[in-house]
Every structure is written in C-alpha cells, then in structure tokens.
Amino acid sequence: MSLSDILLQIDTYPDPTPPEAIEEAVGFVRLIGGKVSGLAVGVSFPIHSNRIADYLIGLSSMADDEQARSLVNGRASLAAFTAAAEGAGVFGQAPLERADYYAVAEHVALRARTRDLCMTPLGKPLDGQTEVATSVVFDSGRPVLLYRPGYLPATKLGPAVVAWDGGRCAARALADALPILARAETVRVLAVVNEKPAAVAGLAAEAARHLQAHGIDAAIDEVDGRDAPIGESLDAYLAKAACDLLIMGAYGRSRAREFILGGATQHMLRDPKVPLFLAH
C-alpha cells in the first residue's frame, strides 16, 4: 500500500507557514510517491458585543483585521503551494477553509481522517503547530509527520529509524510507515532496553523480521535506558546516529478534553530533533 493521498497543513496565523517548509513537503511527497493537498485554515475570532471595548480599543475592528490577515496569508501560501506541487506533478487540492482560532487543530484532525498522512510543519515557538500535530495523531486515526523547515529530505531519503517498544502504538506506526521505509536508504530498529520491565534484550527482533518480510532490510540498535528518562535516551541516540526520519508510536490518553501524553511522545513533540512520524 502506498501513501497516495497526503495532506499538508498550512498555517495562516499569526505567521504563515514558511515557503521553505512548503517546498520541502512537495519534494518529500514526490520522493515517496502520491499526491498532496494543501489545507489552509483561516482563523476567526468570535467577539461578543462590548460597546465599551469597541469604543476604547476598537476590539471588533482589531478582530476583523486579524481575520483578514489570516486569509491573506492563507491565499498567498496556497498559491505558492499550488505552483510547487503542480510543477512537481504531485498536486491534489488546495482548499482554504475557516475555523475559530481555538478550533483549528480539531478542524485539521477532521480533514485528516480521510488522508493517508498529514504533514505538519513547525514554525516559531508557541505557534500552535504542536497542538495541531497532537490533535491529528490522537483524533484523526491517521499518522502525522511533524518537521522543521530545513530538515525534511526532499531529494533522497537517507537513514530512517523505527523506535520500537513492542507496544500497540509502535506496531501501528511501523505498519503506517512501511511505504516510506521501503524508500529509505537504510532502516534501523531502535530498542531502548531496561527502560521498563517489558523492554528486554532482543525486543526488536520481531520488528526487524516483519520488515524483512516486506523486503526491507533493517539493522537493530539496542541502547541501555536504565536510570534515564526515555526522552534523554532518544536524544542521545539521535545525536550520534545519522537519521533523516524517526518513526514512533504516540502514547497518550484523554482526560477532560486534554491529552496526557506518554513521556517519549511529550518529549519528542516538544522539540523534535529530526522529522518525526507519529501514529496512534
């Protein structure tokens, strides 16, 4: 199975997705095959009528200006996306939709449900993109690829690493990423052993066997995670290993509409060192 129907989430507010991130996404899709649609969501700011606030600071006018800026950003980014995707022969669609500012993440997750993969580029700190990625991976039922501009391979996919702990979410990520792993230059299966009782030596052997059954040769790396937070173990490994893409399961549960994330998931979402493929 290929990833034929990919969604690129394009940010519109407060700053638009950088052009470099759009170009890299298009190049990555051309690299792995398939078509990509760019989704830009213009934000709305519902303002309850307040004559005093309108009189003192022009609250309604400020909201109108910010909404208009979001739409301008979205149209410009979609035009750049369309030109790049059509030029690369991977263009799908380019919708510009609207959602309340605090509902953008849920809106993107809804649209991602009928896609093979949702790509979410990171911008500036606190730009809301991490929240979008979290919503997509837990609410859409589809995988998400989170990346920073300048790091996503667009011409050649080098080493890919599968973080494996033998759990259900890791299995889901492995299955969803097979079409990408088949195109990687090399594949390694990483097991952080002694991090929890089930994380024992030899844990990754079955994952490597499964990859081999799909014609993908994979080496196994085991690192000792004893007495270290899982996030630190992953960072230490990535600092030494050349890696174009990290595939891992996303662990978390919902409580009162807020996600309580597993340690590794929270750590990697906060500051991914390499492009991060997550599935739940």
Buried (B, 14 or more C-beta within 10 A) or exposed (E): EEBBBBBBBBBBBBEBBBBBBBBBBBBBBBBBBBBBBBBBBBBBBEBEEEEEBBEEEEBBEBBEEBBEBBBEBBBBBBEBBBBBBEEBEBBBBBEBEBBEBEBBBBBBBBBBEEBBBBBBBBBEEEBBBBBBBBBBBBBBBBBBBBBBBEBBBBEEBEBBBBBBBBBEBBBBBBEBBBBBBBEBEBBBBBBBBBBEEEBEEEBBEEBBEBBEEEEBEBEBBBBEBEEBEBBEBBBBBBEEBEBBBBBBBBBBEEEEEEBEBBBBBBBBBEEBBBBBBBBB
